[in-house]
């Protein structure tokens, strides 16, 4: 009997391993969608290469938050592109006692505390921003201001344009913001027809199973066809995030805590999660990481320091946190080493054909608090990186539906990329072996690969069309190069 049970257990183990192996080898259908290398989802094997995180480059400040209805503790920025204009929202706040007096410059001084506001700015290009006089809310006896909401729900008001095709015109824009109900944290829902004039969906909260005391975000997931909320709660005594979904923006699933794999527990003060606009099946996030035990200045009234990190997810619950290093560092300015600055906005927006922008709050707690624009190349968060000695990687089996292969890559003058298209067993397909690959080098965000067909009557597109819909692998051999994304277009 013992021998029989032992053999049976071995058989079950082998069956499970076989099923797991079969699942790993099952081809994934990427169609003609863009795939980023923010994780190793598409990678089957890799040798002498690594996934490399790329930090954005600062382009300087775009707004100093010095209006009377703003203030030194202004933050929680959301940005989105809305046809021919960019919209920005942020908390206007001025808490007394946050600034370090010894670091004030001549002429700087603390001003009185005021009621929190939600302020609005707009731009035609994402570079130059202005605050229109909206005349909606009165502040200090005047309606000459850019306030779109006022009061306790202005702590962290986070709007978005609803991409749900069923959304009625009067609710084309939506927002969430934290408040309290019966002395308990709650998340309220808002709607607007024009992104300027807002009203509550109802007086009751839409989500109640969280802490919510930072910027909580929501959006319509165009791939999965439902609303998503990513919001603040605590787990393992640390600030963390939850995921919930909804069909109607009113009734939500119970929140699921984010899962970060085998990584150290860290305070993720915010999350700034957004579907990447070129590949919306992938969520990218820029949490402000808070380290409460590290204080740079002895006379600081508050402990802690912050930077911004990067993570990604393909379902909103399971997060790839392989990059523990900072995505955005505090830098040389001593005012960026205070306890809650260096906050990345919600929203990644294109600001040129080959560039995307992320906005960051700097100098929080000081009269110089401002919003800075930082830029990356298109798709440029993470790359498969090869040093000068080179290496290679192969994808898992995939099925594509496009007729040309487009790469986003950069090499040095000495660097290069070659690629081979194989069958699922790793055997080169006729006409796509490595020795037939073009030498790809340069720096392009959308490079169409063209194989040498001098000895064939068929074009690259005709050759790819022959294998479209077949399970294949891609093998890349790289030297001093970065590969950011690929797409069969």
C-alpha positions as CSV (number, residue, x, y, z in Angstrom):
1,X,0.0,0.0,0.0
2,X,2.8,2.4,0.9
3,X,4.6,1.6,-2.4
4,X,1.3,2.2,-4.3
5,X,0.7,5.6,-2.5
6,X,4.3,6.7,-3.1
7,X,4.0,5.9,-6.8
8,X,0.7,7.6,-7.0
9,X,2.1,10.8,-5.4
10,X,5.1,10.7,-7.8
11,X,2.6,10.4,-10.7
12,X,0.6,13.4,-9.5
13,X,3.7,15.4,-9.1
14,X,4.9,14.5,-12.6
15,X,1.4,15.3,-14.0
16,X,1.4,18.7,-12.3
17,X,4.9,19.5,-13.6
18,X,3.9,18.4,-17.1
19,X,0.8,20.6,-17.0
20,X,2.9,23.5,-15.8
21,X,5.4,23.0,-18.6
22,X,2.7,22.7,-21.2
23,X,1.1,26.0,-19.9
24,X,4.5,27.7,-20.1
25,X,5.0,26.5,-23.7
26,X,1.5,27.4,-24.8
27,X,1.7,30.2,-27.3
28,X,0.4,33.7,-26.4
29,X,-1.6,35.6,-28.9
30,X,-0.2,39.2,-29.0
31,X,-2.1,40.1,-32.2
32,X,-0.9,43.4,-33.4
33,X,-0.7,45.0,-29.9
34,X,2.4,46.8,-28.5
35,X,4.4,44.8,-26.0
36,X,6.7,46.5,-23.5
37,X,9.6,44.9,-21.7
38,X,8.6,46.4,-18.3
39,X,8.6,42.8,-17.1
40,X,9.6,39.3,-18.3
41,X,6.2,38.2,-19.4
42,X,7.2,37.8,-23.1
43,X,10.7,36.4,-22.3
44,X,11.4,32.7,-22.1
45,X,15.2,32.7,-21.8
46,X,17.9,35.3,-21.5
47,X,21.7,35.2,-21.4
48,X,24.1,38.0,-20.4
49,X,21.3,40.6,-20.6
50,X,19.2,42.3,-18.0
51,X,16.0,44.3,-17.7
52,X,17.1,47.9,-17.0
53,X,15.0,50.7,-15.4
54,X,15.4,54.1,-17.0
55,X,14.8,57.3,-15.0
56,X,13.0,60.3,-16.6
57,X,14.9,63.6,-17.3
58,X,13.8,66.8,-15.6
59,X,12.7,69.6,-17.9
60,X,12.2,72.0,-15.1
61,X,9.2,73.5,-13.4
62,X,5.9,74.2,-15.2
63,X,3.9,75.6,-12.3
64,X,4.8,77.2,-8.9
65,X,1.9,76.6,-6.5
66,X,2.0,80.1,-5.0
67,X,-1.6,81.3,-5.6
68,X,-3.5,82.2,-2.4
69,X,-5.8,79.1,-2.7
70,X,-2.7,76.8,-3.2
71,X,0.2,76.7,-0.7
72,X,3.2,74.8,0.7
73,X,1.4,71.5,1.2
74,X,-0.2,71.5,-2.3
75,X,0.2,68.1,-4.1
76,X,-1.7,65.1,-5.4
77,X,-1.6,65.9,-9.1
78,X,-3.6,64.2,-11.9
79,X,-3.0,64.9,-15.6
80,X,-4.7,63.6,-18.7
81,X,-4.8,64.6,-22.4
82,X,-8.2,65.5,-23.6
83,X,-8.2,65.8,-27.4
84,X,-6.4,69.1,-28.1
85,X,-5.8,70.1,-24.5
86,X,-4.1,68.8,-21.4
87,X,-5.9,69.0,-18.1
88,X,-4.3,69.1,-14.6
89,X,-5.8,69.0,-11.2
90,X,-4.1,69.2,-7.8
91,X,-4.8,69.9,-4.1
92,X,-4.4,73.4,-2.9
93,X,-3.4,73.3,0.7
94,X,-1.4,75.4,3.2
95,X,-0.7,73.7,6.5
96,X,1.2,75.9,9.0
97,X,4.2,74.4,10.8
98,X,5.4,72.1,8.0
99,X,8.2,74.5,6.7
100,X,11.6,74.4,8.4
101,X,12.3,78.1,9.4
102,X,16.1,77.7,9.1
103,X,15.7,76.8,5.4
104,X,13.5,79.8,4.4
105,X,15.1,82.3,2.0
106,X,15.0,86.1,2.3
107,X,11.4,87.3,1.7
108,X,9.9,83.8,2.2
109,X,7.5,83.4,5.1
110,X,4.6,81.2,6.3
111,X,1.1,82.3,5.3
112,X,-2.1,81.5,7.1
113,X,-3.7,78.0,6.8
114,X,-6.8,77.8,4.6
115,X,-9.5,75.3,3.6
116,X,-8.3,72.7,1.1
117,X,-9.2,73.3,-2.6
118,X,-8.9,71.4,-5.8
119,X,-7.2,73.7,-8.3
120,X,-7.2,73.3,-12.1
121,X,-4.7,74.2,-14.8
122,X,-4.6,73.5,-18.6
123,X,-2.2,73.5,-21.5
124,X,-2.2,73.2,-25.3
125,X,1.1,71.3,-25.4
126,X,1.8,69.9,-21.9
127,X,4.7,72.3,-21.5
128,X,3.2,75.7,-20.7
129,X,0.4,75.7,-18.2
130,X,-2.1,78.4,-17.1
131,X,-4.9,78.6,-14.5
132,X,-8.1,79.9,-16.0
133,X,-10.4,82.1,-13.8
134,X,-13.4,79.8,-13.4
135,X,-15.7,81.8,-11.1
136,X,-17.2,78.8,-9.5
137,X,-16.1,78.9,-5.8
138,X,-15.5,81.9,-3.6
139,X,-12.1,82.1,-1.9
140,X,-11.2,85.0,0.4
141,X,-14.1,86.9,-0.9
142,X,-13.4,86.4,-4.6
143,X,-14.4,84.0,-7.3
144,X,-11.4,85.0,-9.5
145,X,-9.6,81.6,-9.1
146,X,-9.1,78.2,-10.7
147,X,-10.9,76.2,-8.0
148,X,-13.1,73.3,-9.2
149,X,-14.0,71.8,-5.8
150,X,-13.7,73.0,-2.3
151,X,-13.9,71.5,1.2
152,X,-13.0,68.2,2.8
153,X,-13.4,66.1,-0.4
154,X,-10.5,68.3,-1.9
155,X,-7.9,66.3,0.0
156,X,-7.1,64.2,-3.0
157,X,-9.5,64.8,-5.9
158,X,-8.6,62.6,-8.8
159,X,-10.5,63.2,-12.1
160,X,-10.3,61.2,-15.4
161,X,-12.0,61.2,-18.7
162,X,-14.3,58.2,-18.9
163,X,-13.5,56.1,-22.0
164,X,-16.6,54.0,-21.4
165,X,-18.6,54.3,-24.7
166,X,-21.8,53.9,-22.6
167,X,-21.1,56.9,-20.4
168,X,-23.7,59.6,-20.8
169,X,-22.6,63.1,-21.8
170,X,-23.4,64.5,-18.3
171,X,-21.0,61.9,-16.8
172,X,-18.2,62.0,-19.5
173,X,-15.7,62.9,-16.8
174,X,-15.5,61.2,-13.4
175,X,-13.5,61.5,-10.3
176,X,-12.9,59.9,-6.9
177,X,-11.8,61.6,-3.7
178,X,-11.4,60.7,0.0
179,X,-13.7,61.9,2.7
180,X,-15.1,60.6,6.0
181,X,-18.5,59.2,6.8
182,X,-19.5,58.6,10.5
183,X,-15.8,59.3,11.3
184,X,-14.7,56.4,9.0
185,X,-12.6,56.8,5.8
186,X,-14.6,56.6,2.6
187,X,-14.2,57.2,-1.1
188,X,-16.7,59.4,-2.9
189,X,-17.6,59.4,-6.6
190,X,-18.1,62.5,-8.8
191,X,-19.2,63.2,-12.3
192,X,-18.9,66.2,-14.7
193,X,-20.1,67.0,-18.2
194,X,-17.1,69.4,-19.0
195,X,-14.3,68.5,-16.5
196,X,-14.8,71.8,-14.7
197,X,-18.3,71.7,-13.0
198,X,-18.5,68.7,-10.7
199,X,-21.2,67.1,-8.6
200,X,-21.3,64.0,-6.3
201,X,-22.8,60.9,-7.8
202,X,-24.6,60.5,-4.5
203,X,-24.1,61.4,-0.9
204,X,-23.1,57.9,0.1
205,X,-19.5,56.7,-0.6
206,X,-18.8,54.3,-3.5
207,X,-16.0,52.4,-1.6
208,X,-15.5,52.0,2.1
209,X,-12.9,49.2,2.7
210,X,-9.8,51.3,2.7
211,X,-7.9,54.1,4.4
212,X,-7.9,56.5,1.4
213,X,-5.7,59.2,3.0
214,X,-3.7,59.9,-0.1
215,X,-4.3,60.1,-3.9
216,X,-6.6,57.2,-4.9
217,X,-7.2,56.7,-8.6
218,X,-9.8,55.3,-10.9
219,X,-10.2,54.8,-14.6
220,X,-12.1,52.9,-17.3
221,X,-10.1,49.9,-18.5
222,X,-10.6,49.8,-22.2
223,X,-9.2,46.3,-22.6
224,X,-11.2,44.6,-19.8
225,X,-14.3,46.7,-20.1
226,X,-14.9,47.8,-16.5
227,X,-13.9,50.5,-14.1
228,X,-10.9,50.1,-11.9
229,X,-10.0,51.7,-8.6
230,X,-6.5,51.5,-7.0
231,X,-6.6,53.0,-3.5
232,X,-4.8,53.3,-0.2
233,X,-5.1,50.8,2.7
234,X,-2.6,49.3,5.1
235,X,-1.2,45.8,5.2
236,X,1.7,44.4,7.3
237,X,1.7,47.7,9.2
238,X,2.7,49.6,6.0
239,X,0.9,51.8,3.5
240,X,-0.2,49.7,0.5
241,X,-2.8,49.5,-2.2
242,X,-6.0,47.7,-3.0
243,X,-7.7,46.9,-6.3
244,X,-11.4,46.9,-7.0
245,X,-13.5,46.8,-10.2
246,X,-17.0,48.0,-11.1
247,X,-19.4,47.8,-14.1
248,X,-21.2,51.1,-13.2
249,X,-18.8,53.1,-11.0
250,X,-21.2,52.8,-8.1
251,X,-21.1,49.1,-7.1
252,X,-17.6,47.8,-6.6
253,X,-16.1,44.4,-5.9
254,X,-14.4,43.9,-2.5
255,X,-10.9,45.3,-2.6
256,X,-7.9,42.9,-3.1
257,X,-4.6,43.9,-1.7
258,X,-1.7,44.2,-4.1
259,X,0.7,41.4,-4.3
260,X,4.4,42.3,-4.7
261,X,6.1,38.9,-4.7
262,X,9.2,38.3,-2.6
263,X,10.1,41.9,-2.1
264,X,10.7,43.9,1.1
265,X,7.7,45.5,2.7
266,X,7.8,49.3,1.9
267,X,5.4,52.2,2.5
268,X,3.8,53.0,-0.9
269,X,2.4,56.3,0.0
270,X,0.6,56.8,-3.3
271,X,0.3,54.5,-6.4
272,X,-0.3,56.7,-9.5
273,X,-1.5,53.6,-11.4
274,X,-2.5,54.2,-15.1
275,X,-3.0,52.0,-18.1
276,X,-0.1,52.8,-20.4
277,X,-1.8,54.8,-23.3
278,X,0.0,52.9,-26.0
279,X,-0.5,49.4,-24.4
280,X,-3.5,49.7,-22.1
281,X,-3.4,46.0,-21.2
282,X,-0.3,47.0,-19.1
283,X,-0.6,49.1,-15.9
284,X,2.3,51.3,-15.0
285,X,2.6,52.9,-11.6
286,X,4.8,55.4,-9.9
287,X,4.3,55.1,-6.1
288,X,5.9,57.6,-3.8
289,X,8.0,55.5,-1.5
290,X,8.0,56.8,2.1
291,X,10.8,55.9,4.5
292,X,9.7,57.2,7.9
293,X,12.9,56.3,9.8
294,X,15.1,58.4,7.6
295,X,15.3,62.2,8.3
296,X,17.8,64.3,6.5
297,X,17.6,67.5,8.6
298,X,17.8,67.6,12.4
299,X,15.4,70.5,12.8
300,X,12.7,69.0,10.5
301,X,9.3,69.1,12.3
302,X,8.5,65.7,10.6
303,X,10.4,62.5,10.1
304,X,10.9,60.7,6.9
305,X,12.1,61.0,3.3
306,X,10.5,60.0,-0.1
307,X,11.4,59.1,-3.6
308,X,9.4,57.6,-6.5
309,X,9.6,54.0,-7.6
310,X,8.3,52.1,-10.7
311,X,6.2,49.0,-10.9
312,X,3.9,47.3,-13.5
313,X,1.0,44.9,-13.5
314,X,-1.1,43.0,-16.0
315,X,-4.1,42.7,-13.8
316,X,-3.9,45.4,-11.1
317,X,-3.4,42.8,-8.3
318,X,-0.1,41.1,-9.1
319,X,2.7,43.7,-9.3
320,X,6.2,43.3,-10.8
321,X,8.4,45.1,-8.2
322,X,11.8,43.8,-9.4
323,X,13.1,47.4,-9.5
324,X,13.7,48.3,-5.9
325,X,15.9,51.3,-6.9
326,X,14.3,54.7,-7.3
327,X,12.7,55.8,-10.5
328,X,12.9,59.5,-9.5
329,X,15.4,60.6,-6.9
330,X,15.3,63.7,-4.7
331,X,18.4,65.1,-6.4
332,X,20.6,68.0,-5.4
333,X,18.0,70.4,-4.1
334,X,17.9,70.1,-0.3
335,X,14.2,71.0,-0.3
336,X,13.5,67.7,-2.0
337,X,14.8,65.7,0.9
338,X,11.8,66.6,3.1
339,X,9.4,64.0,4.4
340,X,6.6,64.0,1.7
341,X,7.9,65.5,-1.5
342,X,8.9,64.0,-4.9
343,X,5.3,62.9,-5.7
344,X,4.7,61.7,-9.3
345,X,1.4,62.6,-10.8
346,X,-1.3,60.3,-12.0
347,X,-1.2,60.3,-15.7
348,X,1.5,59.6,-18.4
349,X,0.9,61.8,-21.4
350,X,2.5,62.2,-24.9
351,X,4.1,65.6,-25.4
352,X,5.8,65.0,-28.7
353,X,5.8,62.1,-31.3
354,X,8.7,60.4,-29.5
355,X,8.4,61.6,-25.9
356,X,6.1,61.2,-22.9
357,X,5.9,63.4,-19.8
358,X,5.4,62.7,-16.1
359,X,4.8,65.5,-13.7
360,X,6.4,65.6,-10.2
361,X,5.7,67.7,-7.1
362,X,8.9,69.2,-5.8
363,X,9.8,71.3,-2.7
364,X,6.6,70.4,-0.9
365,X,6.5,72.2,2.5
366,X,8.2,75.3,1.2
367,X,6.9,78.5,-0.5
368,X,8.8,77.3,-3.6
369,X,6.6,74.2,-4.0
370,X,6.2,73.5,-7.7
371,X,5.3,71.0,-10.4
372,X,8.1,69.8,-12.5
373,X,7.9,68.1,-15.9
374,X,10.1,65.0,-16.5
375,X,10.4,63.2,-19.8
376,X,11.2,59.7,-21.2
377,X,11.4,58.4,-24.7
378,X,8.2,56.7,-25.9
379,X,7.8,53.3,-24.1
380,X,11.1,54.2,-22.3
381,X,10.4,52.9,-18.7
382,X,12.4,49.7,-19.0
383,X,14.5,48.0,-21.6
384,X,16.2,44.7,-22.3
385,X,19.8,45.9,-22.0
386,X,23.0,44.5,-23.5
387,X,26.4,45.8,-22.6
388,X,29.4,45.9,-25.0
389,X,30.1,42.1,-24.6
390,X,26.6,41.3,-25.7
391,X,24.0,38.6,-25.1
392,X,20.8,37.2,-26.3
393,X,17.2,36.4,-25.3
394,X,14.3,34.4,-26.8
395,X,10.6,35.0,-26.4
396,X,8.1,32.5,-25.3
397,X,6.0,31.0,-28.2
398,X,3.7,33.7,-29.6
399,X,1.2,34.3,-32.3
400,X,1.0,37.6,-34.2
401,X,-1.4,39.1,-36.7
402,X,0.5,42.1,-38.1
403,X,2.5,42.2,-41.3
404,X,5.6,44.2,-40.2
405,X,7.7,44.0,-37.1
406,X,8.3,47.4,-35.5
407,X,11.0,47.9,-32.8
408,X,11.7,50.7,-30.3
409,X,15.4,50.5,-29.6
410,X,18.7,52.4,-29.1
411,X,22.3,51.3,-29.7
412,X,25.7,52.8,-29.6
413,X,27.6,53.3,-32.8
414,X,29.4,50.1,-32.0
415,X,26.2,48.3,-30.9
416,X,23.7,46.3,-32.8
417,X,20.6,44.1,-32.7
418,X,20.0,41.0,-34.9
419,X,17.0,38.8,-34.7
420,X,15.8,35.4,-35.8
421,X,12.3,34.0,-36.1
422,X,12.1,30.4,-35.1
423,X,9.5,27.6,-34.7
424,X,8.4,26.7,-31.2
425,X,11.3,24.2,-31.0
426,X,13.9,26.9,-31.6
427,X,14.6,26.0,-35.2
428,X,15.0,29.0,-37.6
429,X,12.3,29.5,-40.1
430,X,13.3,29.6,-43.8
431,X,14.4,33.2,-44.7
432,X,14.4,34.3,-41.0
433,X,17.6,32.7,-39.7
434,X,20.1,34.9,-37.8
435,X,22.5,35.1,-40.7
436,X,19.7,36.6,-42.8
437,X,18.9,39.3,-40.2
438,X,19.6,42.9,-41.0
439,X,22.1,44.7,-38.7
440,X,19.9,46.9,-36.7
441,X,21.6,49.9,-35.1
442,X,20.8,53.5,-34.3
443,X,18.1,55.1,-32.1
444,X,14.5,54.9,-33.2
445,X,11.1,54.7,-31.5
446,X,9.4,53.0,-34.5
447,X,11.8,51.0,-36.7
448,X,10.3,48.6,-39.2
449,X,12.5,45.6,-39.6
450,X,13.3,44.8,-43.3
451,X,15.0,41.5,-44.1
452,X,17.3,41.2,-47.1
453,X,15.2,39.8,-50.0
454,X,17.8,40.3,-52.8
455,X,17.6,36.6,-53.6
456,X,13.9,36.4,-53.3
457,X,10.9,37.8,-55.1
458,X,8.9,38.1,-51.8
459,X,9.0,41.3,-49.6
460,X,9.5,41.2,-45.9
461,X,5.7,41.8,-45.5
462,X,4.9,38.9,-47.8
463,X,7.2,36.6,-45.9
464,X,5.8,37.7,-42.5
465,X,2.3,37.2,-43.9
466,X,3.1,33.6,-44.6
467,X,3.8,32.9,-40.9
468,X,1.1,35.1,-39.5
469,X,-1.1,33.1,-37.1
470,X,1.6,30.5,-36.6
471,X,3.2,29.9,-33.2
472,X,6.8,31.3,-33.4
473,X,9.6,32.5,-31.2
474,X,11.8,35.6,-31.6
475,X,15.5,35.4,-30.8
476,X,17.3,38.6,-30.3
477,X,21.1,38.9,-30.3
478,X,22.2,42.3,-28.9
479,X,25.4,44.3,-28.2
480,X,25.6,47.6,-26.4
481,X,21.8,48.1,-27.0
482,X,18.4,48.7,-25.4
483,X,15.2,47.2,-26.7
484,X,12.1,48.9,-25.2
485,X,9.1,47.4,-27.1
486,X,8.0,45.5,-30.1
487,X,4.9,45.2,-32.2
488,X,3.7,43.4,-35.3
489,X,1.9,46.2,-37.0
